[in-house]
């Protein structure tokens, strides 16, 4: 059965329209290639999906496509058109060539709070747009924040909407995301909302200013316990030269209670984003050293879904009740 029943295709064979070129990357059921439009010569990225390899993930893919078709924003990757054959589905996307956010920081000679603030402001404006459309991304992380071009003044683009969800499709309750970036309420097996994206932005902001994540443990159960308690610190010496304003901004995003957490509008109005509070002192040396140390581990790029995490959550909640009577897994607001 066709996946994209409502899409008008110019041709079943994408090769009639685009010349597929070198491979940019590869996943479990797809690969991404550079392609050039045969008539306009425009370069694009094409996600080539093997239908047979989807193995029950068809609905997730259809959801991603449905979300992307509703979006048009300068800081969000765009879906330009689709092609479908009996064996493959092709998603023609904006080609971004500037690389991942953390890689760009490593390449820089100088890096300041002001630079981090500019990045977060762009992402906040894009997330605000998504939330106004009723879309929750659910997997915001540095790996999904890309520079459009290699130019120094390139804008940031949000990518990877594989876990995104439209609120009008029903209450959000699935535990999903990337472990270090998930919000407490998402781990509590309750319904949740747009606030999870703001929590992830708090984690990203933290990383951009020190080079390591606010929550970390080799053991997932212990990591989740830290997150549910919102247990983090601004450790010396890594935070000694960071402004009070930056720390205040992060504290308002990493609020355990989603009702007390900043929304996009509040975050955009914070002096660290909207004013001159972000410092211009070069922190590149310290931040880049910590990025290299902490993000070489593949586990920080690993995403999880409900089938993987429910067992861990139940085991964690049970252990918490038995060992220390910790009720944190049962508190919080959806």
Secondary structure, DSSP 8 states (H G I E B T S, - for coil): --S-TT---S-SSGGGTEEEEEEEEE-SSEEEEEEEETTT--EEEEEEEEHHHHTT-HHHHHHHHHHHHH---TTB--EEEEEE-SSEEEEEE----S-BHHHHHHH-S---HHHHHHHHHHHHHHHHHHHHTTEE-----GGGEEESSSSTT--EEE---TT-EEGGG--B----EEGGG--GGGGGTS-B-THHHHHHHHHHHHHHHHSS-SS--SSHHHHHHHHHHT-----TTTTTTS-HHHHHHHHHHS-SSTTTS--HHHHHHSHHHHSS-S-----HHHHHHHHHHHSSSGGGG-EE-HHHHHHHHHHHHHHHHHHT---GGG-S--
